Amino acid sequence: MPLPDFQMLANRLQKMNRHIGKWARRQGITCYRVYDADIPEFPLAIDWYEGRLLMAEYERDHPLDEEEYLTWRSGCRQIISEVFEVTPENIWFRSRSRQKGTAQYEKLAERGQEFFVHEDGLQFKVNLSDYLDTGLFLDHRQTRKLVRQAAKGKSVLNLFAYTGTFTVYAAAGGASATTTLDMSATYLQWAEENLKINHLNGAQHRFIQADVTAWLLQQPEEKFDLIVLDPPTFSNSKRMRHDFDIQRDHTYLINRCLQRLHPGGTLFFSTNFRKFKLDTERIWGGARITDISAKTVPEDFRNKKIHHCFQIDV
């Protein structure tokens, strides 16, 4: 079948580059989403990382054969290179096959394309080539700010912490202590590096490699003032006692976290599962639940259901 008209993509990217680029410069934002599957023939998410671009294709049935598909992908890369004035070597492409379950902890490549980017006066290491994700979830830019604003003088627990960006924001906001927990030693090391590059490391910041669901059952007497809970949608890692499904298991996790909060404490809970429904009837009755999704999804994300986010106070 004929290839789509690449001029449509060029026109749209030029428009979005002017609009979003101007907005980002005004806000002092240097990493942002510039295109999000605006045209059906080009089902891509394109993110700008301080002079480098990540081009990720949404998983869907392609009407092209393999040769046509490779030509389409090459054409997309060429248009992106021209519009953003970025050399092809600085454009990274995510495979069209979506990986699930344990893939969140597995390397896709070993190219070592690591560099540091800036956000809200802080620095973070990102890697556009080697992992399923880059190390910095752009859609949680506003959520990180909320954590920073709430953290002063508080003990903070960051669960499913990934590369520790919430921990960095909490420390920058004056948290008295932080606990960063993830199942991956690689990501915990990455989180420590993010703290160090911001000169925020110290004995008050601890890192624990563990299965979150199992850890929450241990040492229930240890409590915190602020907890960040951003679980994966699904996981069947061999390092977990059971498989995990966010829709099925979220009330268990939330209630366990609420038990770990001091009176007056706050839980920030988020998920990227687009069809997610919060089961309020099974959440501890004394909690005050506020849906803050609308104010945490940034302006550069056209899809306002990129995540759901809730503030739960006890």
N, C-alpha and C positions, 0 to 999 in steps of 0.2 A: 504494500500500500504506500501511497505517497507520504513523505515526511511532512510534519507540520511546518508552518511558515515561521522561520526563526526570527523574522522581523517583528512578529508579535511579542516575542520574548524580549527582544532588544528594546522595543518601545516601552514595555512595562518596566523593565529594569532601570531604564533611564529616568522614568518618572519616579519610581520608588527610591532610587539613589538620591535624587534631588530632595524629595519630601522627607524620607526617613533620615538621610544624611544630615540635612539641616536641623531636624529635630534633635538628633543625637549630639551634634556639636553644641547646640544651645544648652543641652542638659549635661554636657561633659561626659557623655557615654561613648566609649570607644569599641565596644563589642555589642553587636545588636543584629536582629533579624531584618533582612532587607527585602526578602521575597518569601511568600508562603503559599505555594501552589495556586497562585492567583488565576492562572490559565490552565484549564483541564489538560491540554496537550503537553504541558510542562509541569508535572507533579513533583516539584522540588521545594525544599526548604533551603534557603541560602543565607548563611550567617557570616557577618563581617567580624574578623578578629584582628584589628589593628594592622591592616594592610595584607592580611591573608583571608581567604574565603573557604568556607566549608559548604559543599554542594551535596545535599542528601536527598535521595529520591524516596518518595513515599512508596510503600509496597502496594502495588495494584497490578491488575492484568494489563500487559502491554500489547497493543495491536500490531507490534512490529516483530519481524523475525530477527534472528540474532545479528545478522549483518546490518540490517536497518537500525537496530537498537544501538549498536556501537557507533554508527554514523550519527545518530541522534544525540548520543551522549557527547561525542566529540564536538558536534555543533553547539551544544549548550555550553560546553567549556570555552569554546572560542568566543561566543557572544559575551559571556561573563567576563572573560579576559579583556575584551575590547571596552565594554561599558565601564568597568571599574578600574581600568588601566592597571591591571595586575598581571604579572607574567604567569603563564600556565603552571610553572613549578610551584606557585603559591596558591594554587587552587586544589583543594582536596575533595575527593569524591567518595561518598559512602555507598557501598554495594546495595543493589536493589533487593537483595534477599535479607529479610529481617531475621535477626537471631533472637532466641528466647532462652528463658531459664538461666542456666549457668553462664551464658554468653556475656552477661554483665561483668563477669570477673575474668574473662579470657582476652588475651591479646589477639588482635586481628592481623597485626604486622609488627615489624621490629625495625622501624625506620628512625626512631629517635628524634622526630620532629617536635621537640619541646621548646617552648618559649614562654615568656611571662607577659601577661596583659594587665591592664589597670582597670579598676572599678571603684568608684567612690573613695578615692585616696588610698586604696589597697592594691596589692599585687597578687596575681594567681598564676600558677603554672598551668598551661594547657598543652594538649597534644592532639593535633588534628589528624594523625595518621594511624596510631597504633591500637586504639581502643574503640569500643562501641560508642562511647561518649567522650567528650573532649576534656572533661575535668571541671567545667564551669557551665552549669545550667542557666542559660540566659533568661529563661522565663521566670526564674525566681529572684531576679534582681531586686524587686520591690519587697519580697518576703525577707530577703537578707537584711534590708534596711530596717524592717520592723523588729527583727531580732536584735540588731545593734541598738536600736532605741530602747528596747525593753531590758537589756542585759546588765546595766550598771549596778554593781555591787551584788550581783546574783550568781548562784551556782547554776551552771547550764549543762544539760545532758543533750548530746547530739547523736541520735540513733539512725542507723543506716547512713552513716555520715559521709560515705563516698570520699571525696578529696578534702573534706573539712571546711568548705567555704562558710557554712553557717558558724562553725567554731571560730574562724578568723574574725567574722563580723561581731560575734559575741565578745571575743577578747578585745577587739578594737573599741567596743562599746563600754568597756570597763567591768566585764564579768569578774567576780572574785575567784572563780575556778570553773574549769570546763572539763567534761568527760566526753571523749569522742570514741564512738563504738561502731565498728564495721567488721564484717567477716573476712575482708581482704587485707592481708599484710601490705600488699602493694599500695592500696589506697590509703591506709593509715600512714605509711611512710610519706606519701604524697601530701597528706594533711599536715604532718609535722613540718614538711618543707615549706608549705604555704604559711604556716605560723612563723617560721624562722625568717623567711624573706621579708616579712612585715615587722620583724623585731618584736614579736609578741610571745615568743616561746618562754617557758619557765616551768618550775616544779608544780605550779598550780594547774597546769594543763596535762591531763593524763590521756593515754590512748589504750584502748582495749580491743583485742581481736576476739570476737565472739559472735555466736548466733544470737541476734537480738531477742527472738522469742524465748529462747532458753534462758538468757541472761536476766530477763525481766522477772523470772521466777526466783532468782537468787538474791540474797541480801536485801530483802524487801524493806529493811529498816533504813536503808540509805535513801535519802530524799533530796529533791532538787527544787529550785525556785522556777526554773524555766526549762522546758523540754521541747526539742525539735524532732518531729517524727515525719520522715519523708520516705516511706517504704517503696520498694519496687512493686510493679503491678502483679508480677508472678515470679516465683523462683522455685526451682527444684534442685538446688545445689546439694551435692552429697555432704557438704559441711553442715547442712541444716538437719535438725531432727525430723522435721516433716516438711512437705512442700508447702508453699505459701501462696495464697490468693487474696488480693487486697479486698475484694468485695466480700468474700466469705469471712476473712479473719480480722477486718479492721476494728470491730468492736472489742475483740479480745485485746488487741494491742493498745487501743485507746484507754480502755479501763485499767490495764496494767500500768500505763503511764500516769494516769490520774492518781493511782495509789502511791506513786513515787513522788508526787508533788507536795511541797509544804502548803499549808493553808494560805490562800491568796496567790498560789502559783498559777502559771500559764503553760498550756500546751499549744504549740503550733503544729497542726497536722495537715499534710498535703498529699495529693496523689495525682499522677498524670493519666490515670484510667479515665478516659473520656465519658464512659457510661456510668461512672460511679454514683451510687446513691448512699448517703450517710444514714445509717440505721439509728436514729436518735432514741428510739424506744429501748434499745439495749445498752445505751450508754448511761453510766452512773447518773442518777437523778439529780444529784446536787450540783452538777456541772452546768455552767452557762456557755452555750454554744453560739458562736457568731460566724456566719459564712462571710469570709473576707476575700473570696475569689475575685470579685469585681475590681477590688483595689490592688490586688497583687499581680494580676496579669498585665504586663507592660504594654505600652502603646504600640510597640513595634511588632507585636504578635496579633495578626489579623484574626486568627482563630481564638476567640475568647474562652474556649473550653480547653485550652492547652493544659490547664491543671485546675484542680479544686483545692481550695485552702480554707481551713477553719481555725479560729482562735477559740480555745476551750479553757475557761477559767474555773478555779475551784475556790 
